[in-house]
Amino acid sequence: MLAGCASGGHQETHSAAPSSTLDALKSPLLPSAFFADGGDTFTAWRCTPSQDLVTTTPDDKRLRLWTALGETELPRAVVGAGSRYELDGVSFWRQGRDARVESDNGQLVCTLANERETTTREQHPDSIFYAGGNEPGWNVSLDRNSHSLTLVSDYGQASDTFDYRVASIHNGSDANMVLVSDSGRYPMDLNLRAGACFDDMSGKPWPVKVMLRYGGREFHGCGQGVEAHH
C-alpha cells in the first residue's frame, strides 16, 4: 500500500563513532536509516489495510517512518489538532494513539500497538549496532572500536567473536549492508536491511531487519544502530 513511503529518503551515512575522527575510522559507517537519530522511543503501528509501521520523532520538527520497504523522514506540517508530518505526497497524521497515513497509493488507518525505548550506549557502551531474536534466543553486537562482532546464541550458552569485512553497503531509504567473516569456526554472513521489524515474541518495534548465517544455521531478528543517549 505504501510502497511510495520508501522512496526519497536520505543519502547520508551515520558515523559509527562521531566523537572523534580517530574513533570513526575504527568501525564502519552505518546507514542513517539504521538509527533513531536522537529519538527516544520507537512506536509500532498496526494499520488497516494490513500493514505494520515503525516511527520515531527525534525532535518536534520531524518524524522518521519505517515501512516494510525502508525508511523516510517527514518534516512537521502545521495542523489544527494532533501532529502531522508530510513530504512528497506522503503524510502521517497522529492524534494520540491513532494515526492516519496517506500516500499516492492510498490511505492507512493505524492504531498504536507497542513502544520501546531506543537502545543506547547506556545499555551497550561498546557497540555501534545491536540486534537479537528468538527460538533459540540470540543477539549480535558490532564493536564500536573495531571491525569485530560478537554473536551470543542458544540463550547465552554460546559466544563467538568474529573479525568481519563489509561485503556490500547501500545507503538511502532502502539501506542495506552485508558483513562477512571467515575468522570463526565456520563462515559467517550478516545481512542488515532498513525496514519495520517486530520482535516475534514481544512485538516490540525496531528499524532494521536482521538475518545471520553461521554454522549451517539461520538467525532471524531485529536490530538498530546504538544511539549515543536518550
Secondary structure as GFF3:
##gff-version 3
##sequence-region A 1 230
A	DSSP	three_ten_helix	3	6	.	.	.	ID=ss1
A	DSSP	beta_strand	13	14	.	.	.	ID=ss2
A	DSSP	alpha_helix	21	24	.	.	.	ID=ss3
A	DSSP	beta_strand	30	31	.	.	.	ID=ss4
A	DSSP	three_ten_helix	32	34	.	.	.	ID=ss5
A	DSSP	beta_strand	41	48	.	.	.	ID=ss6
A	DSSP	beta_strand	51	59	.	.	.	ID=ss7
A	DSSP	beta_strand	62	67	.	.	.	ID=ss8
A	DSSP	beta_strand	70	77	.	.	.	ID=ss9
A	DSSP	beta_strand	83	87	.	.	.	ID=ss10
A	DSSP	beta_strand	90	95	.	.	.	ID=ss11
A	DSSP	beta_strand	98	103	.	.	.	ID=ss12
A	DSSP	beta_strand	106	117	.	.	.	ID=ss13
A	DSSP	beta_strand	127	133	.	.	.	ID=ss14
A	DSSP	beta_strand	138	143	.	.	.	ID=ss15
A	DSSP	beta_strand	148	153	.	.	.	ID=ss16
A	DSSP	beta_strand	158	163	.	.	.	ID=ss17
A	DSSP	beta_strand	165	170	.	.	.	ID=ss18
A	DSSP	beta_strand	176	181	.	.	.	ID=ss19
A	DSSP	beta_strand	188	198	.	.	.	ID=ss20
A	DSSP	beta_strand	205	214	.	.	.	ID=ss21
A	DSSP	beta_strand	217	225	.	.	.	ID=ss22
###
